[in-house]
Amino acid sequence: MNEAEVAAFQLCEVILTRGGTRILDRVTAVVPAGRCTAVVGASGAGKSTLLRLLNRLDDPTRGTVRYRGTPLDQLDVLALRRAVQLVAQQPVLLADTVADELRVGRPDLPAHEVAALLELVGLPAGFAGRDTASLSGGEAQRVCLARALALAPQVLLLDEPTAALDPASAAAIERAIHDLTARGCTVVLVSHNHPQVRLLAHHVLLLDAGRLIAQGPAEQIPYLKAGR
């Protein structure tokens, strides 16, 4: 089996420049399909920018990003974003109630699936009737994750998905990530939480000032042996 058959994404010599500053600098990397890949590094290393490249919220200045072997700019961007869902660190809610939020991309989503999705992300089924304006930051982030999962994406892009959560809620999200990859979903996770990365990630990309300085299994990345 060749690399293109086992890769969800391939980045080749990707450069992204913004305002005269190089945010990503000649990044060449592979994101395996059906696995959890963690993108790690210090703040400002380019982690969130790399995540945004994968569903074309950003485009590279130079270089190529491929999804399942096809350059992203040859794919329909709306179809790509439906298949490759991004859950940002700062949640953006679009509807008045939680149930309607989960139905943003699936208006026909039945009530029992709304309840199941909420429970999957560590929220009680009764949250379905809550006003989104009353949610805490952590609750809103979990609702955004449930909204993404309602579309049954092929790829889930998660930017610090548990940073605002208490330990029990974070554990629920970690279980959900584990279950998703077990079912063949590709997850790309940005996290500063080293124990979480060691727990969840099959593959790691380490960025430093926009450069990819290491990639491979978590146990082979010395950076993860330090810090929290």
C-alpha positions in Angstrom: 0.0 0.0 0.0 1.5 3.3 -1.0 1.5 6.6 1.0 -1.4 8.2 -0.8 -3.7 5.2 0.0 -3.1 5.4 3.8 -2.9 9.2 4.1 -5.9 11.4 4.8 -3.8 14.5 4.1 -0.4 15.1 2.6 1.3 18.5 2.9 4.2 19.1 0.5 6.6 22.1 1.0 3.7 24.2 2.4 4.5 27.9 3.1 2.0 30.3 4.5 2.9 34.0 4.8 0.7 36.5 6.5 1.5 40.2 6.7 5.1 39.6 5.6 5.6 36.9 8.3 6.1 33.3 7.5 3.6 31.4 9.7 4.4 28.0 8.2 7.7 27.4 6.6 8.2 24.5 4.1 6.1 22.0 6.0 6.0 18.5 4.5 3.9 16.0 6.5 1.4 13.1 6.3 -1.7 12.8 8.4 -2.7 9.1 8.5 -6.3 8.2 7.7 -8.4 6.7 10.5 -6.1 7.7 13.2 -5.7 10.6 15.7 -2.8 12.9 14.8 -1.8 15.5 17.3 -0.2 18.8 16.3 2.0 20.1 19.1 4.5 22.8 19.9 4.8 26.1 21.7 2.2 28.9 21.4 2.7 30.7 18.1 4.3 27.7 16.4 1.6 27.6 13.7 -0.6 24.7 15.0 -4.0 26.3 14.5 -3.0 27.7 11.1 -2.0 24.2 10.0 -5.4 22.9 11.2 -7.2 25.6 9.2 -5.3 24.6 6.0 -6.9 21.2 6.1 -10.4 22.5 5.3 -9.3 25.6 3.3 -10.1 28.2 5.9 -6.6 29.2 5.0 -4.8 28.5 1.7 -1.0 28.0 1.4 1.1 30.8 -0.1 3.2 28.0 -1.8 3.1 24.3 -1.7 0.3 21.7 -1.9 -2.2 20.2 0.5 -3.9 17.0 -0.7 -6.9 15.2 0.8 -7.1 11.5 -0.1 -4.6 12.2 -2.9 -6.4 15.2 -4.5 -5.2 18.8 -4.1 -7.6 20.8 -2.0 -8.0 23.5 -4.6 -9.5 20.9 -7.0 -12.2 19.9 -4.5 -15.6 21.7 -4.0 -14.9 23.7 -0.8 -18.4 23.3 0.7 -18.3 19.5 0.2 -14.8 19.5 1.7 -15.9 21.4 4.8 -18.8 19.1 5.3 -16.5 16.1 5.2 -13.7 17.8 7.2 -15.3 19.5 10.2 -13.4 22.1 12.3 -14.3 22.7 15.9 -12.4 25.9 16.9 -11.1 26.7 20.3 -13.5 29.7 20.5 -17.0 28.4 19.8 -19.3 30.2 17.4 -23.0 29.4 17.9 -25.5 29.9 15.1 -28.9 29.1 16.5 -31.1 30.0 19.5 -31.4 26.6 21.1 -29.0 23.7 21.5 -31.3 21.3 19.5 -31.5 23.8 16.7 -27.7 24.3 16.9 -27.2 20.5 16.2 -29.6 20.8 13.3 -27.8 23.6 11.6 -26.3 21.2 9.0 -29.0 18.5 9.4 -32.5 20.1 9.8 -34.1 16.6 9.9 -32.0 15.4 12.8 -34.4 13.5 15.1 -34.7 14.2 18.8 -33.2 10.9 19.8 -30.0 11.6 17.8 -29.8 15.1 19.3 -29.9 13.4 22.8 -27.3 10.8 21.8 -24.9 13.4 20.4 -25.2 15.5 23.6 -24.5 12.5 25.7 -21.5 11.6 23.5 -19.9 15.0 24.3 -20.6 14.8 28.1 -23.8 16.8 28.2 -27.2 15.6 29.4 -30.0 15.0 26.9 -32.0 17.7 28.6 -29.6 20.3 27.3 -31.4 20.1 24.0 -33.9 22.7 25.1 -31.4 25.2 26.5 -30.9 28.6 25.1 -27.4 28.8 23.5 -27.0 32.3 25.0 -27.0 30.8 28.5 -24.2 28.3 27.9 -20.8 28.6 29.5 -17.7 28.6 27.2 -17.0 24.9 27.9 -20.7 23.9 27.3 -20.7 25.9 24.0 -17.5 24.2 22.8 -19.1 20.8 23.5 -22.3 21.8 21.6 -20.1 22.9 18.7 -18.5 19.4 18.8 -21.8 17.7 18.8 -22.9 19.9 15.9 -19.9 18.8 13.9 -20.5 15.1 14.8 -24.1 15.4 13.5 -22.7 15.6 10.0 -20.9 12.3 10.4 -17.6 13.8 9.1 -14.8 11.8 7.6 -12.3 14.1 9.4 -12.6 16.0 12.7 -10.3 18.9 13.3 -10.1 19.9 17.0 -8.4 23.0 18.3 -7.8 22.6 22.1 -11.1 20.8 22.6 -10.8 20.3 26.4 -8.9 23.4 27.4 -12.0 25.0 29.0 -13.4 21.8 30.5 -13.3 20.2 34.0 -11.6 16.8 34.2 -14.8 14.8 34.0 -16.0 16.6 30.9 -12.5 16.4 29.3 -12.6 12.6 29.9 -15.9 12.4 28.1 -14.4 14.2 25.1 -11.3 12.0 25.1 -13.6 8.9 25.1 -15.5 10.3 22.2 -12.2 10.9 20.2 -11.1 7.3 21.0 -14.5 5.9 19.8 -14.4 8.0 16.6 -11.0 6.8 15.6 -11.9 3.2 16.5 -14.8 3.6 13.9 -12.4 4.9 11.2 -12.8 8.7 11.6 -9.6 10.7 11.2 -9.0 13.2 14.0 -6.5 16.0 14.0 -6.0 17.4 17.4 -4.2 20.6 18.5 -3.3 20.3 22.2 -0.9 21.6 24.8 -1.9 18.8 27.1 0.9 16.3 26.8 -0.7 13.5 28.8 -3.8 13.8 26.6 -1.7 13.6 23.4 0.1 10.5 24.8 -3.3 9.0 25.6 -5.0 9.7 22.3 -2.5 10.3 19.5 -1.3 7.6 17.1 0.8 10.1 15.2 2.4 13.5 16.2 3.5 16.6 14.2 5.8 18.9 16.2 6.0 22.5 15.0 8.6 25.1 16.1 8.2 28.6 14.8 6.3 27.4 11.7 8.7 24.6 10.9 8.0 20.9 11.2 10.9 19.5 13.3 9.6 16.0 14.1 6.8 13.7 13.2 6.0 10.1 14.1 4.5 8.0 17.0 4.0 9.9 20.2 6.5 7.7 22.1 9.2 8.7 19.6 8.7 12.5 20.2 11.0 13.6 23.1 9.1 16.9 23.4 6.1 15.1 24.8 8.2 13.7 27.7 8.5 17.2 29.2 5.8 19.7 30.3 2.3 18.9 31.6 
